[in-house]
Amino acid sequence: MKVSCYFKFHMNKHEIISCERCGIRMECKANAFNKCQCSTVYLNLNEVQYVSENFEGCLCANCLNELKEEFKLFMSS
């Protein structure tokens, strides 16, 4: 399952926002999610659930990758 700004489909087309986790400014392309930077991150269903339980807004690709690794560590402990 691709994470593709599914947190904010209701947004206007291409909006400059801050990542909810790290605060970096980024362009969210929820209406063109295949062009959004977060669409480069592949998360399985369990990883998506983990992220969505902890965050409501869009996250940058770097944070999504870090949370993916955090989830792996959580599951292996």
C-alpha positions in Angstrom: 0.0 0.0 0.0 1.4 3.4 -1.0 1.2 6.2 1.5 0.1 9.1 -0.6 -1.1 11.9 1.5 -4.1 9.9 2.4 -4.2 11.8 5.6 -5.4 15.0 3.8 -7.4 14.2 0.7 -9.6 17.2 1.5 -6.9 19.7 0.9 -6.6 22.1 -1.9 -4.4 21.2 -4.8 -0.7 21.5 -4.0 -0.3 23.3 -0.7 2.8 24.2 1.3 2.5 22.6 4.7 4.7 21.5 7.6 5.4 17.9 8.3 3.5 17.1 11.5 6.4 15.2 12.9 9.6 17.2 12.1 8.1 20.5 11.0 10.0 20.7 7.6 8.1 22.7 5.0 7.0 20.7 2.0 4.6 20.7 -0.9 1.7 18.4 -0.3 0.1 17.1 -3.5 -2.9 15.2 -2.1 -4.8 15.7 -5.3 -1.9 14.4 -7.3 -0.5 11.8 -4.8 1.6 10.0 -7.4 3.6 13.2 -7.7 3.8 13.8 -3.9 7.2 13.1 -2.2 5.5 10.8 0.3 4.4 8.4 -2.5 8.0 7.2 -2.7 7.5 5.4 0.7 6.0 2.0 0.7 4.2 1.0 3.9 2.4 -2.2 4.6 -1.0 -2.2 6.2 0.4 -2.6 9.8 2.8 0.3 9.2 0.1 2.5 7.9 -2.0 1.7 11.0 1.0 2.5 13.2 1.5 5.9 11.6 -2.1 6.8 11.5 -2.6 6.0 15.2 0.2 8.5 16.0 -0.3 11.3 13.4 -3.3 12.9 11.7 -1.6 15.2 9.2 0.8 14.7 6.3 4.3 13.5 7.0 7.4 14.0 4.9 9.0 11.0 3.2 12.0 11.1 5.6 9.7 10.9 8.6 7.7 8.1 7.0 10.8 6.1 6.5 11.9 6.7 10.1 8.6 5.6 11.4 8.7 2.5 9.2 12.0 1.6 10.9 10.6 2.5 14.4 7.7 0.1 13.8 10.1 -2.7 12.8 12.1 -2.2 16.0 8.9 -2.1 18.0 7.7 -5.3 16.5 11.0 -7.1 17.0 11.3 -6.2 20.7 
